[in-house]
Amino acid sequence: MDTATQWALLLGVMTLASWIAGGLAAVLGNGELSQHRQRAVDYLTIGLNGVGFVSAVAMGAILVI
């Protein structure tokens, strides 16, 4: 396996893990929380989904190049 494939696999795993964690945080954050905790859960969900999107784009770029 060449280096590009290894990087693509690593980024793919990172994408999947961050999207799963973001979904889990969104589901667990639907309960009755204080306003500060709800805002923190929202930021965490957005951040994890953003990291997943960036990882997916980077993975695609590595595979194309």
VOVEX-558350 format. One record per residue: x negated, y, z negated of N, C-alpha, C in turn; residue number from 1. Coordinates in Angstrom, 3 decimals, always signed. Each point is the difference from the previous one (the first is absolute). Layout:
N
node nc1 X, nc2 Y, nc3 Z, cac1 X, cac2 Y, cac3 Z, cc1 X, cc2 Y, cc3 Z, num NUM
...
This chain:
65
node nc1 -0.842, nc2 -1.167, nc3 +0.000, cac1 +0.842, cac2 +1.167, cac3 +0.000, cc1 -0.897, cc2 +1.243, cc3 +0.000, num 1
node nc1 +0.314, nc2 +0.919, nc3 +0.893, cac1 -0.831, cac2 +1.195, cac3 +0.051, cc1 +0.455, cc2 +1.024, cc3 -1.048, num 2
node nc1 -0.783, nc2 +1.045, nc3 -0.128, cac1 +0.239, cac2 +0.985, cac3 -1.046, cc1 +1.316, cc2 +0.742, cc3 +0.194, num 3
node nc1 +0.342, nc2 +0.321, nc3 +1.244, cac1 +1.244, cac2 +0.729, cac3 +0.257, cc1 +1.214, cc2 -0.812, cc3 -0.438, num 4
node nc1 -0.025, nc2 -1.295, nc3 +0.240, cac1 +1.108, cac2 -0.859, cac3 -0.410, cc1 +0.099, cc2 -0.062, cc3 -1.518, num 5
node nc1 -1.126, nc2 -0.051, nc3 -0.660, cac1 +0.009, cac2 -0.025, cac3 -1.461, cc1 +0.570, cc2 +1.297, cc3 -0.575, num 6
node nc1 -0.380, nc2 +1.137, nc3 +0.594, cac1 +0.549, cac2 +1.285, cac3 -0.443, cc1 +1.493, cc2 +0.071, cc3 +0.260, num 7
node nc1 +0.433, nc2 -0.500, nc3 +1.146, cac1 +1.428, cac2 +0.015, cac3 +0.328, cc1 +0.781, cc2 -0.873, cc3 -0.975, num 8
node nc1 -0.532, nc2 -1.157, nc3 -0.352, cac1 +0.668, cac2 -0.849, cac3 -0.980, cc1 +0.065, cc2 +0.664, cc3 -1.370, num 9
node nc1 -1.083, nc2 +0.633, nc3 -0.420, cac1 -0.024, cac2 +0.696, cac3 -1.275, cc1 +1.036, cc2 +1.127, cc3 -0.021, num 10
node nc1 +0.051, nc2 +0.773, nc3 +1.072, cac1 +0.970, cac2 +1.088, cac3 +0.063, cc1 +1.428, cc2 -0.521, cc3 +0.077, num 11
node nc1 +0.208, nc2 -1.133, nc3 +0.660, cac1 +1.317, cac2 -0.607, cac3 +0.052, cc1 +0.467, cc2 -0.460, cc3 -1.368, num 12
node nc1 -0.900, nc2 -0.593, nc3 -0.752, cac1 +0.332, cac2 -0.434, cac3 -1.361, cc1 +0.296, cc2 +1.215, cc3 -0.873, num 13
node nc1 -0.796, nc2 +1.061, nc3 +0.158, cac1 +0.219, cac2 +1.215, cac3 -0.760, cc1 +1.345, cc2 +0.638, cc3 +0.348, num 14
node nc1 +0.354, nc2 -0.028, nc3 +1.281, cac1 +1.289, cac2 +0.542, cac3 +0.436, cc1 +1.144, cc2 -0.768, cc3 -0.638, num 15
node nc1 -0.048, nc2 -1.306, nc3 +0.099, cac1 +1.063, cac2 -0.826, cac3 -0.560, cc1 +0.112, cc2 +0.175, cc3 -1.513, num 16
node nc1 -1.129, nc2 +0.020, nc3 -0.676, cac1 +0.015, cac2 +0.133, cac3 -1.457, cc1 +0.555, cc2 +1.355, cc3 -0.432, num 17
node nc1 -0.378, nc2 +1.066, nc3 +0.703, cac1 +0.493, cac2 +1.318, cac3 -0.402, cc1 +1.482, cc2 +0.147, cc3 +0.297, num 18
node nc1 +0.491, nc2 -0.579, nc3 +1.091, cac1 +1.427, cac2 +0.075, cac3 +0.300, cc1 +0.814, cc2 -0.842, cc3 -0.981, num 19
node nc1 -0.519, nc2 -1.142, nc3 -0.402, cac1 +0.697, cac2 -0.808, cac3 -1.002, cc1 +0.033, cc2 +0.743, cc3 -1.338, num 20
node nc1 -1.119, nc2 +0.580, nc3 -0.391, cac1 -0.053, cac2 +0.735, cac3 -1.264, cc1 +0.908, cc2 +1.231, cc3 +0.047, num 21
node nc1 +0.040, nc2 +0.694, nc3 +1.140, cac1 +0.888, cac2 +1.148, cac3 +0.124, cc1 +1.464, cc2 -0.394, cc3 -0.088, num 22
node nc1 +0.369, nc2 -1.111, nc3 +0.613, cac1 +1.371, cac2 -0.485, cac3 -0.087, cc1 +0.352, cc2 -0.433, cc3 -1.400, num 23
node nc1 -0.929, nc2 -0.659, nc3 -0.662, cac1 +0.232, cac2 -0.425, cac3 -1.379, cc1 +0.165, cc2 +1.203, cc3 -0.920, num 24
node nc1 -0.821, nc2 +1.022, nc3 +0.190, cac1 +0.122, cac2 +1.210, cac3 -0.817, cc1 +1.330, cc2 +0.696, cc3 +0.264, num 25
node nc1 +0.447, nc2 +0.000, nc3 +1.249, cac1 +1.286, cac2 +0.631, cac3 +0.318, cc1 +1.153, cc2 -0.759, cc3 -0.638, num 26
node nc1 -0.056, nc2 -1.320, nc3 +0.035, cac1 +1.080, cac2 -0.796, cac3 -0.589, cc1 +0.012, cc2 +0.146, cc3 -1.515, num 27
node nc1 -1.148, nc2 -0.081, nc3 -0.624, cac1 -0.066, cac2 +0.111, cac3 -1.454, cc1 +0.269, cc2 +1.420, cc3 -0.474, num 28
node nc1 -0.212, nc2 +0.981, nc3 +0.866, cac1 +0.229, cac2 +1.395, cac3 -0.368, cc1 +1.437, cc2 +0.433, cc3 +0.139, num 29
node nc1 +0.897, nc2 -0.885, nc3 +0.427, cac1 +1.399, cac2 +0.368, cac3 +0.170, cc1 +0.764, cc2 +0.012, cc3 -1.314, num 30
node nc1 -0.587, nc2 -0.448, nc3 -1.078, cac1 +0.673, cac2 -0.007, cac3 -1.290, cc1 +0.121, cc2 +1.407, cc3 -0.554, num 31
node nc1 +0.583, nc2 +0.093, nc3 -1.163, cac1 +0.150, cac2 +1.303, cac3 -0.630, cc1 -1.313, cc2 +0.380, cc3 -0.678, num 32
node nc1 -0.696, nc2 +0.919, nc3 +0.633, cac1 -1.273, cac2 +0.476, cac3 -0.519, cc1 +0.104, cc2 +1.490, cc3 -0.265, num 33
node nc1 -0.919, nc2 +0.518, nc3 -0.784, cac1 -0.034, cac2 +1.443, cac3 -0.201, cc1 -0.394, cc2 +0.664, cc3 +1.318, num 34
node nc1 +0.213, nc2 +1.287, nc3 +0.060, cac1 -0.267, cac2 +0.727, cac3 +1.247, cc1 -1.484, cc2 -0.065, cc3 +0.363, num 35
node nc1 -0.875, nc2 +0.065, nc3 -0.986, cac1 -1.438, cac2 -0.037, cac3 +0.263, cc1 -0.434, cc2 -1.375, cc3 +0.507, num 36
node nc1 +0.533, nc2 -1.043, nc3 -0.592, cac1 -0.360, cac2 -1.346, cac3 +0.452, cc1 +0.564, cc2 -0.287, cc3 +1.380, num 37
node nc1 +1.202, nc2 +0.489, nc3 +0.270, cac1 +0.593, cac2 -0.203, cac3 +1.323, cc1 -0.822, cc2 +0.706, cc3 +1.060, num 38
node nc1 -0.473, nc2 +1.199, nc3 -0.293, cac1 -0.844, cac2 +0.731, cac3 +0.935, cc1 -1.318, cc2 -0.740, cc3 +0.219, num 39
node nc1 -0.577, nc2 -0.571, nc3 -1.061, cac1 -1.242, cac2 -0.758, cac3 +0.122, cc1 +0.204, cc2 -1.243, cc3 +0.862, num 40
node nc1 +1.131, nc2 -0.682, nc3 -0.180, cac1 +0.301, cac2 -1.180, cac3 +0.815, cc1 +0.177, cc2 +0.395, cc3 +1.458, num 41
node nc1 +0.647, nc2 +1.138, nc3 +0.239, cac1 +0.174, cac2 +0.480, cac3 +1.379, cc1 -1.352, cc2 +0.291, cc3 +0.651, num 42
node nc1 -0.871, nc2 +0.683, nc3 -0.722, cac1 -1.335, cac2 +0.297, cac3 +0.539, cc1 -0.804, cc2 -1.281, cc3 +0.232, num 43
node nc1 +0.115, nc2 -0.947, nc3 -0.907, cac1 -0.703, cac2 -1.276, cac3 +0.148, cc1 +0.487, cc2 -0.741, cc3 +1.236, num 44
node nc1 +1.306, nc2 -0.023, nc3 +0.196, cac1 +0.569, cac2 -0.682, cac3 +1.160, cc1 -0.447, cc2 +0.660, cc3 +1.298, num 45
node nc1 +0.065, nc2 +1.325, nc3 +0.049, cac1 -0.424, cac2 +0.724, cac3 +1.204, cc1 -1.486, cc2 -0.221, cc3 +0.253, num 46
node nc1 -0.803, nc2 +0.043, nc3 -1.051, cac1 -1.440, cac2 -0.196, cac3 +0.159, cc1 -0.351, cc2 -1.390, cc3 +0.500, num 47
node nc1 +0.626, nc2 -1.011, nc3 -0.567, cac1 -0.293, cac2 -1.375, cac3 +0.422, cc1 +0.459, cc2 -0.242, cc3 +1.445, num 48
node nc1 +1.149, nc2 +0.541, nc3 +0.360, cac1 +0.445, cac2 -0.153, cac3 +1.380, cc1 -0.889, cc2 +0.771, cc3 +0.962, num 49
node nc1 -0.509, nc2 +1.145, nc3 -0.426, cac1 -0.936, cac2 +0.757, cac3 +0.828, cc1 -1.310, cc2 -0.741, cc3 +0.207, num 50
node nc1 -0.512, nc2 -0.600, nc3 -1.056, cac1 -1.229, cac2 -0.798, cac3 +0.109, cc1 +0.224, cc2 -1.183, cc3 +0.938, num 51
node nc1 +1.163, nc2 -0.622, nc3 -0.098, cac1 +0.318, cac2 -1.115, cac3 +0.898, cc1 +0.052, cc2 +0.437, cc3 +1.445, num 52
node nc1 +0.600, nc2 +1.158, nc3 +0.262, cac1 +0.079, cac2 +0.501, cac3 +1.371, cc1 -1.382, cc2 +0.329, cc3 +0.554, num 53
node nc1 -0.820, nc2 +0.660, nc3 -0.799, cac1 -1.362, cac2 +0.340, cac3 +0.443, cc1 -0.807, cc2 -1.273, cc3 +0.259, num 54
node nc1 +0.149, nc2 -1.009, nc3 -0.860, cac1 -0.703, cac2 -1.265, cac3 +0.195, cc1 +0.458, cc2 -0.693, cc3 +1.281, num 55
node nc1 +1.300, nc2 +0.053, nc3 +0.280, cac1 +0.519, cac2 -0.631, cac3 +1.213, cc1 -0.525, cc2 +0.702, cc3 +1.248, num 56
node nc1 -0.066, nc2 +1.322, nc3 -0.033, cac1 -0.529, cac2 +0.745, cac3 +1.152, cc1 -1.488, cc2 -0.287, cc3 +0.173, num 57
node nc1 -0.738, nc2 -0.045, nc3 -1.096, cac1 -1.432, cac2 -0.297, cac3 +0.080, cc1 -0.232, cc2 -1.425, cc3 +0.524, num 58
node nc1 +0.827, nc2 -0.936, nc3 -0.438, cac1 -0.124, cac2 -1.369, cac3 +0.473, cc1 +0.231, cc2 -0.065, cc3 +1.506, num 59
node nc1 +1.020, nc2 +0.690, nc3 +0.471, cac1 +0.266, cac2 +0.035, cac3 +1.444, cc1 -1.134, cc2 +0.654, cc3 +0.771, num 60
node nc1 -0.559, nc2 +1.058, nc3 -0.564, cac1 -1.108, cac2 +0.681, cac3 +0.674, cc1 -1.235, cc2 -0.901, cc3 +0.082, num 61
node nc1 -0.271, nc2 -0.743, nc3 -1.056, cac1 -1.155, cac2 -0.902, cac3 +0.007, cc1 +0.202, cc2 -1.106, cc3 +1.023, num 62
node nc1 +1.229, nc2 -0.503, nc3 +0.111, cac1 +0.240, cac2 -1.084, cac3 +0.954, cc1 -0.060, cc2 +0.498, cc3 +1.443, num 63
node nc1 +0.408, nc2 +1.232, nc3 +0.258, cac1 -0.035, cac2 +0.555, cac3 +1.352, cc1 -1.431, cc2 +0.345, cc3 +0.409, num 64
node nc1 -0.742, nc2 +0.566, nc3 -0.921, cac1 -1.380, cac2 +0.392, cac3 +0.308, cc1 -0.829, cc2 -1.221, cc3 +0.015, num 65
